[in-house]
């Protein structure tokens, strides 16, 4: 895995943080952390997008954020888990891995 895909993963992890922050932040410090997570997330996505196809990088970024946010909700915030949710997360994960595997990096 290249450094550029690693940047997409970092961006996706920070996306999980800021999406959770948008729902649960209720103090100045938590909102500050949410804003920092937004900035870091998009910075790494933009940096990765300079060497990876933007559409694929964005799709993987959003997929990581979606999976992480749904799993966090189920594990930490008491949201309902179901067989259907787990199957859809598995399908999404398969798509993310597939996109990563079939997408070449740009040379420039």
C-alpha positions in Angstrom: 0.0 0.0 0.0 1.4 3.4 -0.9 1.6 6.5 1.2 -1.2 8.0 -0.8 -3.7 5.3 0.1 -2.5 5.6 3.7 -3.5 9.3 3.5 -7.0 8.3 2.4 -7.2 6.0 5.4 -6.1 8.7 7.8 -8.6 11.1 6.2 -11.4 8.5 6.6 -10.5 7.9 10.3 -10.7 11.6 11.0 -14.0 11.7 9.1 -15.4 9.2 11.6 -14.3 11.6 14.4 -15.9 14.7 12.9 -19.1 13.0 12.0 -19.5 11.7 15.5 -18.5 15.2 16.8 -21.3 16.8 14.7 -23.8 14.8 16.5 -22.4 14.6 20.0 -20.3 17.7 20.6 -21.7 20.0 23.3 -18.8 21.9 24.6 -16.3 24.4 23.2 -13.5 21.8 23.4 -15.5 19.1 21.7 -16.5 21.5 18.9 -12.9 22.6 18.5 -11.9 18.9 18.2 -14.6 18.4 15.6 -13.4 21.4 13.5 -9.8 20.2 13.7 -10.9 16.7 12.6 -12.7 18.3 9.6 -9.6 20.2 8.6 -7.2 17.2 9.0 -9.6 14.9 7.2 -10.0 17.1 4.1 -6.3 18.0 4.1 -5.3 14.4 3.8 -8.0 13.7 1.3 -6.8 16.6 -0.9 -3.1 15.5 -0.6 -4.1 11.9 -1.6 -6.2 13.2 -4.5 -3.2 14.8 -6.1 -1.8 11.3 -6.9 -4.9 9.1 -6.9 -8.0 9.4 -9.0 -10.1 11.9 -7.1 -13.4 10.0 -7.6 -12.0 6.7 -6.3 -10.1 8.3 -3.4 -13.3 10.1 -2.4 -15.4 7.0 -2.6 -12.9 5.1 -0.4 -12.8 8.0 2.0 -16.6 8.2 2.3 -16.8 4.4 2.6 -14.3 4.3 5.5 -16.2 7.1 7.2 -19.6 5.4 6.7 -18.4 2.1 8.0 -16.6 3.6 10.9 -19.5 5.9 11.9 -22.1 3.1 11.7 -19.9 0.7 13.7 -19.1 3.4 16.3 -22.8 4.1 16.7 -23.5 0.5 17.3 -20.5 -0.1 19.6 -20.4 3.1 21.6 -23.7 4.9 21.3 -26.3 2.2 21.7 -27.6 2.3 18.1 -29.4 -0.9 17.0 -27.4 -3.6 15.3 -29.0 -5.9 12.8 -28.1 -8.7 10.4 -29.0 -6.3 7.6 -26.7 -3.6 8.8 -23.8 -6.0 9.1 -24.4 -7.4 5.6 -24.6 -3.9 4.1 -21.4 -2.9 5.9 -19.7 -6.0 4.6 -20.9 -5.2 1.0 -19.6 -1.7 1.4 -16.2 -2.9 2.7 -16.0 -5.3 -0.3 -16.6 -2.4 -2.7 -13.9 -0.2 -0.9 -11.3 -2.9 -1.1 -12.2 -3.7 -4.7 -11.9 0.0 -5.7 -8.5 0.2 -4.0 -7.3 -2.9 -5.7 -8.3 -1.9 -9.3 -7.2 1.8 -9.1 -3.7 2.7 -10.3 -1.8 5.6 -8.9 -0.8 8.5 -11.2 2.9 8.9 -11.9 3.0 12.7 -11.7 
